[in-house]
Amino acid sequence: MGVHRLRSLMENHPRIYRDIRLRNSRLVVDGLNLLYHLYFSSGLDQNHGGDYAAFENMIERFVSALRVCGVSPYVVMDGGSDPSDRKLETVNKRVTNRIQRAHRAAVSGQQLDILPQLAKLVFKQTLARLEVPLAQCYAEADHEIAALAAEWQCPVLSNDSDFYVFELQGGFLPISLFRWEEVKQTGSHQYIPCKRYNTSSFCIFFNIQPQLLPAFAALAGNDYVDLRKTDSTRKWAQVASDLEGLLHWLKGFQQPQDAFEAAVGMMGDMNQKKKGELLQGLFVGMEDYKIHPSSLKKFFIHGIAPPFIPGKEVREALSGFLSPNILDVLVLGRMSLSTTVDHKDKPSAVLVSRPIRQVMYALLLGIRCPRGVEERDRVGLELKVTSVQPAFRGVKPQLNLNSLHKAESSQCLQVLLETLGVPQDCLGRLPSDLRLQVAATCYWLKKATPPPDLRVLKALLLWWSNEDSTRQRIESEKHNQHYNHKLDMDVSHSLNQWQACLKDSLRLNQLLGRPLPEPQTSRLYEGTIVHHIIWRMKSGLKLKKLDPPSVRRYRSLLAATRRFSIPEPATPSDTQQKATASPQQQKQQQPLTDLTTSLKQLFLLYDDDDEEVETEAHSGIRGERDALLDDLVSVRTRYKTKERNKHCNSTELVHKQCKGIL
């Protein structure tokens, strides 16, 4: 929701606010507003796919600031879309605008408020780890936030202008004026300096009756009703064009009905039917600000969820562990997909993970679902709707939303791995916290179009092998003139596809009850660093050496993914074609070249004087020998200078290997 132009009005009249010191209080937090504010106000990366670890750190600092002041946050987040679809036109316009901004961001390099794909999951996971109470509503959260705050008589933290209208005894704290990074101390107490708004102050300042404030919001226009779209006369247009003018006009009324009838009367000639529709719309708009009893109080205090969907999925959905899009699929048969920073001429990055979503639809809607799901995605710069049928491969007839909470974990794991096309033995030797991301990556390697460049895969594996060390090395280069290079559109699109595969794999895993452990999403990707690693590889610049534990981790990841990325052995005819191909054709055929070479290069990263590492490297070679090409795997890891020179004279590739380039 949101009242048009009301935030600007408040910026012009800061005296309406009261300075307060927030401490020792409950605080109902508008989760989605907080998420956007923390991410967009902090300068974190948007165009390279997100800086999730830095975002996690910011969330931790925010919660810590509240707790040190004795403030107990209760976070409430939006769920599915409004089932009435009253807001659909507004939503469509916002999505189209976001699609266009994402293209401009890709081309210009500007940060234009495009939220990275996994930011919401990082937000929820971090709050859960910090044991911050969180509830996800079945639809929009505004009414539940207001109801809970009214019941507890505590303030609301948000940037939504609708909270200037709800009558809340505890007041409304705009996030933009909430100085949580400036915790102060008085005596033995710490507090957060901020500004509080109360409706009584607004009504006194503008000299209107309190009961007219919701009527003012309806006349000003919000996401549900907007009189500016009507064929009004110049007289009404002059009144409504300026909010202060509208407030001045409202001084002459005592009751909302009188004001509404006078407003409709100023809109020119219209028949009774049209007049009745306008009045009804205004009353509905005003009723939206009536506060009803809270349905979340019992959930936060006793864990009792309002009924909506069966089984434990009720608690999962309300606790925020199931995506709000799941609710849209159930209620509206609709799925709104992420907008990524991509060039308009690239296909939507989320197309690659559609088969995963089709299995989700089958689980949610059942085996006899007569209808498809409307997927809302971009084509070029336009929002398009495509009907997508549920897919039942790997989904047994008895496995559906009503039975998921009773299903065996092994059965759910089978559905997940069959969907991703990954055999279980491929993941068996990996640590449990790596299995889901590796399975999603294997799916991406098979399904992405065009096939991912090998360097993109290497960069991801390097990051997972030792993110802290990699971050320190790359961060030290930030002042280098080469660090802030232009966004590589092909690399960006490939990584957007990978995130889409990971995101939908995480969703399916959640829906199935987490047969694979859910990884800490903030550790999986750091956009600016991964892009910089790939840029260094493409530029022929060497990377610093990895420590032995990181190498072992890298080798495990490499072994798990290699079967999906090593090309099939060439036939004699293929060899002949390659020999006669032009250099340009050979370059195009090279996106996922032999990963055995990567293993050889990896071993060359070790220090020459490390005997323990040499032993590990040789044992790694022996373990991989049967699966990889013998002539490359038999390479020794310790090279003397003379031997290096001998090998380096053969080809430029070996020359780079001897330098330790990945």
N, C-alpha and C positions, 0 to 999 in steps of 0.2 A: 504494500500500500504506500501511502505518502501523499501529503497535501501539496498541490502545486504551489511553488514559490514561497512556501511558509518559512523554510529555513533561511532564505534570503531576507525575509522580513525580520526574523529574529536577530540576524547578524547586524541589522541596522539599529536594533534597540537592545543592546546588551544589558541595560539597566533592569530589564525584566528578571534577569537571573539573580540568584543570591549566592554569594561565595560561602562554601561550607568546607569543613574538614571531615572527610569520610573515614570512619573507623568503627570497629566493633558493631558491625551491621551485616544483615543479609543483603545480597545484591542479586537481582534477577537480570541476567545478561542476555541481550539479543545476540545469539551466537553467530548468525550469518553476518550481521553488521560488524561485530567485533573481528571476525575472520578477515573480511575485506579491508577493514581499517588497518589492522596490524600488517597485513601483507602489502597493501598499496602505499601506506604512509611511510614505510621503512626503506624504500628504495631497493627492495629485493628484486632479483631477476625475474622477468616475465617472458622475455623473447627467446630464451634458450631452453625453456621447459621447466624453469623453477629452481630456486635454491632452497631445498626443503630443510636441510639441517639448520640453516640460519633462521628459518621460519619457526622451527621447533624451539630453538633457543629463545626467540622473542616471546613465544607463548609461555615458556617456563618463567621468564622474567616477569611477565605480566601477572601470572598467578602468584608468584613469590611476593610481588609488591602488595597484592591484595591481602595475602595471609599475614604478612608482617604487621599489617595494620588491623588485624582482627576482622577482616571483611571476608565473609563466606559467599563465594559465587555459586549461583545456580544457573547453568547455561541452558537456554531453550533455543532450538533451531527449527527452521522451516522444514516441513515435510513435503508431501506431494502438492500438486497444483490445486487450485480452487475447483472443486467438482462442478460448480455452476458454469464455469468458463466465462464468467463476467469479465475477467481480466485478460482473456486470450488475445484480444487485439493489441493491448498494451504490451503483453509478453512478446508477441511476434515482432513488434517494432523494436523492442530492446534487443532481441536476438539478432535481427537483421543489422542493427547498428553495431553490435559486437562483432559480427562476421566482417563487416567493412573495416572496423578498427583493427582487427587482427591482421588483415591484409596490409593495411597501412603501416602497422608496426613491423611486419616482416620486411617491407620495402625500405622504410625510412630509418629503422633502428630505434624509433621512439618507444617509450613505455606508455601504452595507452590503456592500462587497466584491464588486461586480459589475464584472468586467474589461471595459473597452471593446473593441469589436469588432476594432480594428486594432492593439491593443497587442502581440500576439505577433509580427505582421509588423514593427512598428517595432523590437522587440527583436532579431529576427534580422537585419534590414537593418543596424542599427547595429553589431552585432557583426561582420558581414561587412565593413562599411566600415572598421572598426578592425582588421581582419585577426586577429580572435580565432578560433581553431579551434573549430568547432562541428559536432557530429554529432547527427542525429536518429535515434533507434532505430526499429526496425520495430514495437515494442510498448512496454511500460513500460520506463523507463530504469534503474530501481533496480539491477538485476542487472549491467547493463553498466557503470554508474558504479562499483559495488563491484569488479567484475573489473578494470577499468582501473586504479583506485587501488591495488588489491592488487599488480598487476603492476609498477607504477611505484613502489610503496612511498611514496606521497604521500598527503596528506589529502584528504578529501571535504568540500565545502561544501554544506550542505543544511539544511532544517528537517524533513525526513522522519524520523519516529521509527524507521523500519526500520534506519537507520544506527547506532542504538544496539545493534543485534544483530549485524550483519555484523562479522566479525573482520578489522579493517583495521590493518595495522602502522603506517601513517601517521596513523591516527586520523580522527576525525570532528569537524568544526568547525560547530557550529550557526550558521546565518546570523544568528539573533537575538542572538547573543553575539559577532558578528564586527564589530569597531569600525573599519570601513574608512574612515570619515570622520574618524578621529582618528590619522592616521599620525604615528608618533613617530620620533625620531632618537636614535641612540646612536653617538657618534664620527662616522665617515663613512657609517654604515649607517642606512637607514630601514626601519621595520618596521610591521606592523599588529598591534596588541594584540588578542588573542582567547583563547578558551578551547577546549581540545582534550579530547575524550573518547576513552578506550580501553576496550574490553570488559574487559580485565584489571582495571582500576580498579573497574569495576562489580561484577565477581565477587568481588573482595577485600572491597569495602565491604559487600556483602550476604552474603558467606560462602557462595557456591554454586559448584559445579564449572563450569568454562568450557563443557563440553559440554552443560550444562543450559540455557544462555542461549537458544538457539533453541527449546528445548522450553518455556521460560517464555513466549516470545513467542507460540507457538502456543496455549498454555493461556490466556493473557491475552486472545487474540482479535485478529485483524487483518481486513483487507478480504476474506480468503478463508475463514477459519474463525472461528466465534464460538460458544463453548460456552454463552454466556448465552442463546442461543435454544433450547437443549434443555430438556426437562422434567427438570431436575436436582433432587436432593433438597436439603433445607435445609442439610445438612451441607456439600455441595460449594459451594452458593451462598455460604455464609459464608466458605469458603476463597478463592473466586474474586472476591468483591466488592471486595477491597482488594488492590492489587498488592503491598504490603509483606507482607501476610498470606500471599499466594501464594508470595512469595520465601522467607518463613520456613518454609513447608510444604515447599518444594523442598530445603531443607537436608538433609533426611533421605534423599535419593536420590543415587545415583552415576551412573545411566544414564537417558536419556530414556524408554526403553521401560518401565522400572519405574514412572516417574512417570506416564506415560500410562495404564498399566493400573490404577494405584491411583486415578487421577482418574476414569476410566470406572466403576470399581467403586463410587465414591461417588455416582454419578448415579442410583441407584435401580434397580429391576427393569427389565430390557430383554432382548429376545431376542438371540441370538447374531448375527443379521444386523445389527441396529441397533448392537450393540456393535462389530462389525467395521467398520462404516461410520464410526463415530466415531473409532476408532483410526486408520483409514486417513486420515481428514481431518486428524488431528493430525500424522501423519507427513509428509503432503504439505505442511502448513503449516510444519513444521520444515525440510523440504528446501528451501524457498524461500530460506533464508538460507545455503545452500551456495554458495560462490564458484567459478565455472567460468572457464576461460581466456577472456581478453578477445578479442572480435571487432573491437574498435574501434582497437586499437593499430596495426594495419597501415593502417587508414584514416587515422588522424591523422599517421602518420609517412610512409607511402608513397602514400596516396590510394587504397588498394585496398579496395573496398567488398564486404562479404559479399553473395552473390547473393540476390536476392529478386524483383525485377521487371526487365524487359528494358531493354536499351539504356542510353542516358545517364540515363534516369529513375532508375536505381539511385543514381547519384551525386547527382542532384538531390534525391531523397527523403532520402538519408542526410545530405546537407549542410544539410538544413533548408529548402531552397527550395521544396519541395512540401509542401502542408499535410498534417498527419497524417490528416486526414479522407479524403484520397485513398487512403491505405492501408486505411482502414476500408471504403471502397467496393469496393476490389479483393478484400479478404479476406472481409468479412462482409456485403457488399451493404448497407451502413448509412452514413448521414450524420447526425452530431449537429450541430445548428445553434446559432448563438450566442443567448445570452439577453441582451436589451437592457432598459434601464431604461424601462419603458413601463407605462401603466395596463392592468390586466387586461382591460378592456372593448375595448381596441384590438386589432385583429388582429395576429398576429405580423409584425414588421417585415420578416422575411426571406422572406415569401411573395412579395414583389415580384420577387426575383431568382431564383425557382425556374426559369424558362426558361433562364437562364444555366447553372444546375447541371445541367439535363437534357442540355444539349450536352456538358458534362463527363462525364456518365455514359455517353453514347454513345461518346465517345472512349476511356474507360477500359474499358468492358465489351464493346464491339464491336457491330457492326450486327445480329448475330443473338442478342443477349442475350434469353433467354427470361423473365427476371425483372425486376421493378422494383427500385428502391433504396428502402430504408426510411428515410424522413426523420423524424428525431426532433425535434419542435418543440412549442411550447406552444399550447394552445387555452384561453383564459382563464387559470386558474392550474394547469392540469393538463398533464402530459407526454403527448403523443399521438404515435402512429406512423402515418405515411401512406405508402402504396406509390406511388412516382413512377416513371413510365416514362422511359427515355432518349429524347431527341428527336434526330432525325437531320437536321434542316434545316441546310443548309450543310456537313454532314459527309459527305465522299465515302466510299464503301464501303471504299476502301483505306486510309483514314486512321484509325488506331487506335493503341493504346498501343505495339504492336510496330513500327509504322512512323513514329511521330511524329518520332523522331530523324533520319529520312531525308527528311522532307517539306521541300519548298521553303518558304522564309520567306513568299513571296507567297501560297502556298496557306493557310498557317496564319493569315496576316493576314486573308485573305478569310473564313475561318471565324469569327474573332473579331469582325470588323466586321458580318458578316451576323447573328451572334447578338445583337449590341448594336443592330442596325438603324441603323447609322451609315455613310453613304457616305464613301469615302476622301477625296474632294475637300473634305468638310466640315472635315477635320483638316489639310489640306495646308499652310495658312499659319501654323499654330500651331508654336511651338517643340516639339521632340520630347519634352521632359520633361512637356509638358502634355497630350499627345494621349490617353493612356489615361484620365486622370481626366475629361477633357471627354467622351470617348465614353461612359464610365460614367454621367456626369451627363445626357447626352442620353437614354440608355436610361431613367434614373430619371424624367425629365420626361414621357416617353411612357407609362410603365407604372405609376407610383405611383397609388394610390387612397387618399384623394382626391387630385386633382391638386395638386402643390406650390404653395404661396403664392409669388408672385413675389418677395416680400421674402426668402424663404429662399434662392432662387437668387442674388439680388443679394448677399446676405451672403457666400455662398461665393465668388462672383467677386471681391468686394472683398478677401477674405482672400488669394486666390491672386494678386491683382494686386500686393500689397505687404504680406506678412505681418508683416515687422519693424516697419514704420511703423504699421500698424494695431494691432499689439500694444502698442507704446509709447503710442499715444493712448488705448487702452482701459484699459491697466494704470494710467494716471494717474488714472482714475476709480474705482479700487477702493475708495477710502475714501468715495466718494459714497454717500449713503444709498440711492440708487436702484440701485446696482450689484447687490446681492444680492437680485434679485427672484425671485418664485416660478417654478418650472419651468412653462413653457407646454407643456401636454401635446400639443397639435396640432403645434407646431413641433418638439418633441422626437421625436414619432413620424415626422414627415416626414424629419428628419435621420437618424434610425435607419434608415429605408428607404434613404436615399442611401448611408449607409455600407455597408449590406448589398449594394447594387448595386456599389459600388466594390470591396468585398472579393471578391465572386464574379467580377468582371471581372479583378481581379488574379490570382486563382486560375486562371482559364481562360487568361489570358495566360501564366502560368508553365507550365501544362501544355502549351501550344502552343510552348514554347521562346522566349517573349518576342518575338513579332513586333513589338510596340510596346515602346519602352524603359520599364522599370519606374520610376515616379516615387519620389522620396524620401517615403515615407508620412508621416513626422513633420511634413512641411511642408504637408500637405493639409488639416489640420483642427485647430482649437483650440476645444474645445467651449464653454467659458465665454465666450470672446470672440465667436464666431459668434452664440451665443444673445443676447449683449448688443447686438450690432449690430442684430439683428432687433427686439429690444425697443425700441431707440431709434427705429427706423423706425416701429414700431407706435404709439409714443408721440408721434410728430410732432416729435421732436428732430432737429436737423440734425447731419450728420456733417462733420468737418473736410475741407478740400480735399485732393485727391490731387495728387502731383507728376506732371509730364508723362509720364515713363516708365511709371508705374503706370496712368495713364489709357490709354495706348496698349495696354498689356497687357489691361486691362479690356475695351477695345473689341474686341480680337481674340477674347477669350473670349465676349463677348456675341454677336459675329457668328457664331461657331461653334455656339452653342446656340440662336439665335433661331428657326431653322426648326422646332425641336421644341417651342417654347413660345408663339409668337405664334398666337393663335386664327385660325381661318379667317375670311376676309372675310364680314361679315354680309350675309345676303340681305334683300330688302325685308320679307319676313314676319318675319325675325328682328328687324329694326329696329322693326317695329310692336309685336312682343311685348315688346321691351325698354322701349318707351315706355309700355306699359300695365302693366309689372311693378311690383310693390310695391318700396319701398326695400330690404326684407329679401331679396327674391328677387334684386334687382340685386346686392346684396352677395355672395350665394352664387355668382353667376355670374362673380365677379371674381378668382379665385385666380391666374390667369396672364394679366394684362392686357397691353396693348400694350407690347412691349419697346422700341419706337421712342421712347416717352416716356422710358424709362430713358436712352437715348442722348442725348436732348435735355438731361435733367437732368445727365448726366455732364459735358457740355461747360460747363454753368453752374458747375462746381466750380473752373474755372480762375481765376487771379488776373487782374484786369482790365488790369494793366499788363504782361502777359507776351506780347510780340509773337510769339515763337517758338511758344508754346502756341496762340495764336490761329490761326496758319498751320496747325499740325497739326490743330486741331479742324476747320477748314474743309475740309482735304483728307480728313479722316475722313468728314465729311458727304458730300462728293462721292463717295467710294468706296462709301458705303452707300445712295446715293440711289435706285438702281434696285431695291434689295431692300426698302426701307422706304417708308412713306407720305410722298409729297412735301411735303404741307402741314406735316408736323412736322419733317422732316429739314432743310428750308431755313432753319431758325432760325439766327441768327448767335450766335456765342459771346460776344461782348463787348457787354454791356448798359450803357448809361449810366443814371444814376439816373432820369432823366425817362422813358426808354423802359421801364424796369422798372415804374415806377408805373402807366404806361399799360396794360401787359399784366397787371399784378397785379390790376387792378380787375375783370377779366373773370370769373375763377372762383377758388375757393379752391385748386384744384390748381395753377394757374399761380402763385399767390401763394407756395405752398410751393416750387415749382421755382425761383422767383427768389431764394429764400433759400439755394438750393443743397442741398436735401434729396434724398437718394437714396431 
